[in-house]
């Protein structure tokens, strides 16, 4: 199986596609630009959902659901918002089909034109704030902390499975607050939730920062982000949290009576992550033999492969392993005993390696007699013979060790590939190498756009708690107070 995977050094893009398709995560669909998420890929998304949903609820949020369709007029109410999404919107114009009178299937009924076109949601701010107007009257109704798990459509011409598709799955939080201070605190809190999730569950270190005005979410006052480095050194925006100020409240007339009995507009936030996190998981950790999944994100954490010649051997091995299976499941560790006699052990080993199963146990009759089992870990590919007695506790500790090792490896790679640059010549040379650049910027959109035009590198973030450091802009030579992070990105 590994021989069928393109080397990531030879063709990183094809390597990624090979892992998605051959790892059984997703497939192309008959709808251009859309994907089918296969059960194994969806199981990863379910793991992400479960962890994030608990973190949201632990911070006081509740789930709701809002319509897929948004009246076109709603998107006209916040000018910068529609400008940001206008080119990506799918539009519904009719509500009925009829049989073609020429006998060629069905056609759109010309008499079924909608009075107002509906937009398939690219994001839900407008429909949600139109609803919040009816929910919020007094300071007692605040804060309003709501999250939605949904799908969205952004019409993409150049797509890549998980990373950029016309339809994708995500969650979007939308909150309302009585003060700007409280809304900013919420924005920062949710950024911290995302950073904690990506680092502790996905084993992927991130940089927390703010976006430049050029890169902000359409309609936001400030956009906060987490940026992760992929295995080829490019950046991937892993999550965003937006302080929207009163822009949407004013657009949809969402006011509340404060404690003094005066009407005020509420302050808003929104925040979201999507199935592109699965793409990040693949690109950050995997190798030429297949996926490498951190145990907390692996649908299957442990597989046991019995090596047997006949039914009698299999029965003995199965009986031996059943108590271990129960013990692991009681520890909330997912485990499978692979008794399929149509595949050779070597094929099974390669298959589970391709799928990134963190721990593989193999036991033949010699192991059975000796009271041992072979343990192989996916992250380092190390194999060892362990006593079968006490193996459950050993595996539990090993999974924790693997989770940490995968994070440490990703962090060491990230840290080794962030380079300080102080001249334009050095910038041009360094941007051709994998990794991020830390450099001074004069704070102007003109310089930012020119650098992007010349190098395809964007300012990924202005790091939070950035130390003030006087210098000169790497491009214009004008004064600069701090360094920012540049990179080419997905």
N, C-alpha and C positions, 0 to 999 in steps of 0.2 A: 504493500500500500504506500509506504513512504517513497518508493521510487516513482510513484505517480504524482507526487507533489513537487511542483517547481521549486527550486532553491530560492530562498528569499534574497540571497546575495545577487542572483542572476536576474530576477524579475520579481520585485517585491509585490507589485500589483497582482500579478498572476498567482504568486504564492498565496496571497490573501484570498483570492477567489477560489483557489483549489481547496483551502481549508474550510471555507464556508460551504462549498458544494459537497466535497468528499467527506467532510466531518459531519454531514447531515444536519446542518444548522438552518439552511434556507435554500430556496430555489427561485429561479426566475419564473414569472407568471405570464399568462397570455395577455395580461393588461400591461401595456408598455410603461416601464418605469416603476412598476409595483412588484413586490416580492411575496412569495409564500414562505412563512416562517414554519419550518418543520418541527415536529414534536421535541426533538433534542434542543433546538434553538429556543423554542418557546418555553421549555423547562428552565433554561437559564433566565429568560425574562421573568418567569414566575418567581424565581429566587430573588431577583432584583426587586420585583414588586413587593414581595413579602417583607423584605428587610426595610425598604424605604417606607412602606405603608405603616409599619410599626413605629419608625422614627418620626413620621409626620404626626401620628396620633399621640405619641409621647410628648410632642411639643404643642398639643392642644388643637390640632386640625381634625376636621371631619370630611368625609367624602360625599360628593353629590355628583349629579350628571346633568349636563346642559345639551341643547339640541345640536345636531350635526350641521344644520342649515342656518345660515345667518342672512337676514334681509340685506340687500345691497345698500340700502340707505344707512344702515348702522355703521358700515365701514366708511361712510362719508363724513361721519361726525367728528372724527379725530384725524386731522389732516396728515400729520406725520406718520400715523399708524398705517393708513391706507397706502401712502406713498411707499412704505417699506414692503408691503405685501402685494401690491397691485399686479405685478408681473407673474405672480405665482398662484393666482386664484383660479379655481375651477368654478364654473358658473352653470347653474341649473336654470333653463329658460322655459321648459315645458313639463307638464305633469302627466302626459298620457301617450301611449302608443296605439296604433291601429294597424290592422292588416293592410298590406300593400294591395291596392286594387289590381295591380299588374301581376299579383301572385308571387312577389319576391320577398317573402317574409313579412317583417313589420317595419313601419315607418313612424316618425314622429307626427302626431296629430297636429296639423297647423292651427286648429281651432282651440288647442289646449295650452295656449301661451299663458304663462304666469303674468299677473298684473305687475308684480315686482320680482325681478330675478333674485334667486337665492345663491349665496356663496357657500361652497363646501368649506367648513372651517379650516383656515390656515393656522388659527389660534383663536381663543375664545373670549378675549377681553371684551369685545363689543356686546356680544349676546349676554355675557355674565353681568356687565355693568348696567345694561338695560334692565336686567332682572333685579339687581341689588337696589335699584331705585325704589322698588316695592317692598324690600325687606328692611331698609334702614330708615328710621325716622328720628331716633333719639340716641344720645350717647350710651344709653343702656343696651343698644343693639350692637355695640362695638366692644372689642374688635370682632370682626367677622372673618373666620379662618377656615377657608374651604379649599379642598383639593379635588381634582377630577382626573380619573384614569380614562383615557380616550384614544381615538385615532384622529389624525389631522392629514390634510392634503395640501401639499405645496408643489405646484407643477414643475417638476425638474426635467430638464432635457438630457443632462448627463448624469446617469445614476450609477450607484455602486451599492451592492447588497449591504444592508444595515447602515452604512455611512450616509447615503443620500438616495432616498427613494421618494417617489411622488406621494405615496401614503406611508405613514409610519405610526407606531404606537408611542405614547408618552404619558406623562402625568403633567398637569399644569395646576399650580396653586394660585389662587386669587384671593387676596385679603384686603380688608378695609379697616382703617384706623382713624382715631380722632385727632392724632397729631403727627406731624412729619417725623418727629423723633422716634415715635413708636413704630412707624412704618419703616424707617431706616434700620431700626433694631431688628425688625422682622426680616428684612432683606438680608442682613448680615447673618442672622441666625440660620436661615435656610441655606445660605452658602456654606456655612459650617456643617450643616447636616449633610449636604452633598459631598463635601470634602471628606468628612468622616466615613461616609458610606464607600466612596471610591477607594480610599486608602485602606480601610479596615476589612472590607468585604471583597473588593476587586483587587486588592494588593497592588494598587497603582498610586504612586505619589503624585501630588498635584501642586501647582502654584495657584494661590488665591490672589485675585487682583480685580481692578476695575478696567472696563473697556474705555477706549478713547471715544469722543463724540462721534467720530466716523463709524465706529463699530458697535455703537449702542443699539439696543432693541428699539424698534420703531415706536415712538411715543413715550419712551422712558426718559427720566431725568438722569438716572445713573444705572448702568448695568454692571453687576459684579459677576465674576466668572471663575471657574476652575479650569486650568489648562494642564493637559497631560502630554508627555512625550511618548510617541510610539516607537516601535523597534527600529524604524528607519530614521529616527531623529526628527520627524515632522511633528507638529503640534496637532492636538485634537481638543476642541472645546468640549469638555465633559459635562458641563452644567452651567446654567445661568440663573441669576436672581436679580430682579429688576425693581428699582424704586421708581414708581410711576408718578409720584407727586399727586397733584389734583387734576392732572390732564383728563383722565377718563371720567372722573367724578363730575367735572365741569361739562364735558361733552355730553354726558347722559343725565345731568342735573341730579346727582346723588348728594343730597344734603341731610344734615342731622341737627337736631336741637342740642346745643351744648348745655353744660350744667348751669350756665347763666341764662338759658332760655333764648340764645341767639342762634340763628341758622349759620352753619358752616359747611363747606364741602369736605368730604372725607379724603383721606390720603390712602393711596393704593400701592400694592406690590403684586408682582407675579413672578413665578419661578418654575423651572421645568427641566426634566431630563428625559431622554428618549431611548429607543432601541439602538441608537448609535453607540450606546455604552457596550453593547455586545461586540460591535466592531472594534472598540477600544480594547476590550478584554482579549480579543484574538490577536490584535497587532502588537500589544505591549509585551506579551509573555510567550507566544508560541514559537515553534521551531520547525525545521524541515521534516520532522517526523509526524507533525500534526499539532493539535491544540495542546496548550498547557494551561489548565484551569486551576485557579486557586480553590482549595477545598470548599470554601464558603459559597462559591459560585458553581460548583460542579454538580450537575444533576445526579450523577452517580459518583460517589466518593471512593468506594472500595469494590473491587471485583475479585471474586475467588474463582480460579480456573483449576478444576480438578483434572489430573492427568491419569487416564484410566484405559484399560484394554477391554474390559467387558463389564457387564451389568453388575457383577459381584463386587468388582473394585469400586465402581461408581457408588454403589449402595453404602459401602464402608466409608468412603470419603464424604459422602453426603451426610451420613449420620454423624460423622466427626465434626462437620462444619456447622450443623444446624444450631447448636448452642452458641457458637460464635456469632452467627447471623442474628439471633435473638438479642444477644448482648449489645451488638453494635446498633441495632435498631432502637433498643432501649436508651442508648446514648444519643439518639437522633442523628445517627450516621447512616447514610443510604448505602446499601450493599446489595450485590447480586451474586448468586452462585450460577455460573454458566455451565450447564450440563448438556449443552448442544453437542451431539455426537456426529454431526455432519461437517464440523469444521475442526481442523487440526489445531493443537495448542499454539503453534507458531503464528497461525493466521489470527487467532483470537488475541494474542499478545499485541500484534501489529494494529488490530482494529481498536483495541482499548487505548493504545498509545495514540493513535490518530484522534480519538475522541477526547483525549486529555484526562482520562480517569486518574486521579492523583495517586492511588495506591492499588497495586495488583498483587494478589497472593496466588501462588501456584503450589499445588500439593499432589505429589505422586505417591505410589505405594511405598517407596523407600522413605519418603518424608513421614508417611503415616506410621511406619514401623518405628522410625527414629523419634517420633514425637516432635517433628520440626515442620516448618513451612518456609518457602522462599518468599521474601518480601521485595517488591520492586517499586521504587518511587518514581513518578513521572517527571518531577522537576529536575532531578540530577541524573536519572537513569541508573542510579546505584541499586545493586541487588545484594541482599544479605539473607543468611539462613538464621531463623529465629526459633526459639522454643515455642511450641504451640500453646502450652500453658501460659496464661497471662498475655496472650497475643492481643486481646481486645484492648487492654490498657495501653499496650505498646502502640497500637494503631491510632488510638485517640491522641496520644502525645505526638505521634509522627505527623498526623494531619495538621496539628498546630504548628509544628516545626516547618512543614512544607509551606503553609500559608505565609509564615514570616520570611522564609527563605526567598519565596517568589517576590515579595515586597522589597526585600533588601537588594535583590538583584536588579529590579527595576529602578530603585532609587540610586544605586551606584551608577547605573547606566545614565540616568537623567543628570545626576550631579557632575559626571565626567564630561557631559556634552552641553554644558552651559558655559559659554565663553564670553569674557569681557572684551569688548572691541572699542577702540578709541579713535580710529581714523576711517575715512571712507574706503581707502584702498584695502585696509584689513577687513572691513565689512564685506566688500565684494568677494574677497578670497574665502572668508569664513562661512558665508552663506551657502557656499557650494559644498560645505561639509555637513554631515548630519548633526542636528542639534539646534539649540536656542542661542541667541545672541543677546547679551546684556549691554545696552549702549545708551548714550545720552540722546535725547530728542528735544527739539526746541518748543514742542507743544502746539505746533501749527498743523492744520489739516493739509496744507499745501505740501509741507515736507513729508508727511505721512503718505500721501497719495503718490508723490514722486518716487519715494523709496519702493513702494509697492509696484509701481509701473516699471521701474528699472530692475527689480530683483525678484518680484513675486512674493516678497516677504511682507507680512503684516505685523502690526503691533498686537501681540496676543493679549497682553495685559500690562497695566501699571500696577506692580505688586503692592499689596496692602502692607502697611507698616514699612513702607519703603524708606530706607535711610536717606536723608537729604544729603546730597553730594554734589557740590558745584562742579560744573564741567562745561563742555561745549558740545553742541549737537554734532553727531557723527557725520551728518550730511551738509547742513548749512553753516556750521561753525558758530551759530548764535549761542548765547548763554543758555544753560540748562541746569535745573536744580536736582534732577534725579534720573536714574537709569530706568529704562523700560525693557520689556522682553519682546524681541523680534523673532519670527520664525516663519517658515513656509508651513502651510497647514492643510488639513483635510477639511 
